[in-house]
Amino acid sequence: MPVDRRVRAASVATALTLLVALFSVDYTVKPGDTLGAIARDNNVSVSDLAAANNISNPNLIRAGQVLVIPSKDRTHVVSSGESLYTIAKKYGTTVAALIKANKLDNPNLIRPDQKLVVPGSAGGSGSSGGSGGSTGGSDSNGSNQKPDGNSARSGRYHIVKKGETLEQIAKAEGVSVEAITTANGITNHVIYTGTRLFLDGPGHTSRGSSESGTYTVQRGDRLVDIANRYGTSVSKIASTNGISNINLIRAGRSLKVPAGGAWVCPVKGASFFNDWGFPRAGGTRFHEGNDLFTKFGAPIFAPVSGTVKFKTGVLGGLQFNLKGADGVEYIGSHLSAKETDGKVSAGDVIGYVGTSGNAAGGSPHLHFGMYLKGLPINPYPTLIANGCK
């Protein structure tokens, strides 16, 4: 190598060493340590920690090894043409994390030369970095029922480009604006660059009910539809009205509809926004839910009565699956601990917020998903309608 190239290489190496020294600290691995635990204790992501130390296998660290702990936050100066999505992808973080760190009211409005804080850990889900601290990322587990972004919902979709509006997308795709807003649970006309929007499909808002009432059966009605509408259960309507065959109800019949009880916010006082459809690492998966940020160990409440089961996987960590009496399946990921399986009532504590799975090293949160007839629906309208924000 020529002398001048060796000098330049040495200069670059020296500069990198100085940057590491200025913006990092050292940690000596102790017996029993794991990279995930070290990342969590130092509020950085596993991927950032591995990258800072050139670790190709996060499961192979040894006692006595000295690790560089990267800085928690960085600053990025916005260049012309950049979006939050491209910035998040560049740093291996998420759009949601950038929005939270910079308290952005409108994520589509960033300007050249604006300084943005880039969280050192990829906390938060909903963008290219996936949920929590690791790159990659589905909020559900590969071993569980609903791998985030790979659901059975196979309808047509559109990836939002910079500057596009709902009206433009609807016109280009030959569908109505209402079809898009319904399928994606959009409560206003705000959409985000890089988001996947379904062009058709079901929408649903779950609502509890504390009042009994009467309902006249219409042609084509099913008991499950009536129960969902009033936030109660098929069994309650059937028993109240002496119905022995729930598949046989006649049009014109007047039914007494028992109170279903209020729909309960799964996490009290959580911070969240409509991050439905945000892209995951590699752009092959998309967020099928909302991330509810709060303190570690905060209680998680059953939003409705039903039957709850728990599973554990690499990505979603400890996860609950609640088959609700309202006909909706509710899924929550990244729990730190759980209560027992079985029948629960709305408002029962079923688990606790954490950073398990690929949220290790990120901000504690609950990935919250809703599925109707096996298809993902955006929880945001339900959360808003029931006063969770």
Disulfide bonds with the S-S distance in Angstrom:
Cys265-Cys388 2.08
